[in-house]
Amino acid sequence: MSEQNQGNNPPVKKMLESSPLSGIAVPIAIVLIGALIIFGVTKMLSTGKNHRDLINEMNSKTFGNRWVAAYELSKFLAGQKIPKEDMPWVIENLSQVYRETVDPRTRNFVVLALGSLNNPLTLPVLNTALEDQDPQVKFNAVVSLGNMSKGSDIHWQKVEALLQQDVDPGLKQVALLTMASHNRPNTEEVALPLLTSTEKTLRYAAAIVLTGTKNSQAIPVLEEIFNLRYDVAQAGELNGAQVEALKMNALENLEKSKWNELSNLVQKVEQDDSNVRVTTKAKQVLKVLKN
């Protein structure tokens, strides 16, 4: 099992599903970080161990594979609640492990475990992890912050800085997604330059974000999305399922924004698209836009 796949997990899925960009995030961001489902169905290696056992293993100086305990803990916390009175102890110990470990795998799973708690006490470590040298740790820190409650003390300047850096497009996309999920006032300003990105995923994410503000500059990219074919098999291109999910998300956001001026575009999708699910959704959206 590769280190890249070890970073994919249920907390990522949670944010993407709850976000207004869920449709684009599911086919694109998840694909960029690997097979998400694997860790949700993998049996825990340490049957019967609870969160205290696993954290004690992580803190044990004689425990050789600290990252294994961190991995198991991230899965445990993603699927089970811990007692409220244990929360400060868990967060304090995980924060210490993050600060002390040099192994990026361990830091990655610590960030995932902390992110699954959705507790403001985790913010210092998650904000620090935005500048982690490991891109997967950084990615999961952004995702974890995206799951935090609105109004949380997130270091937004660090999140926005990712959009200006030479980093993986998936990291830029999730940074934009996090800003949108928290309704950051400058999201539109940040998204606009991405409409001309050479990275298709960033263009598409920006266009869907800008649908919420009915920004006309997003229209050419929305047209590009709706003109995507389902049968392209070239390396680096979206597959049929990804294209379908992307179009469905674009339609859902048009429906939410009630962007009536784009009713002709939606009608064209209803008439010309070869996917039944997409045309059915377009018909539904068209009714909303014309009312």
Summary of the structure (lengths in Angstrom):
residues: 291
radius of gyration: 20.3
end to end distance: 52.1
largest distance: 67.3
contacts: 964
relative contact order: 0.11
helix: 70%
strand: 0%
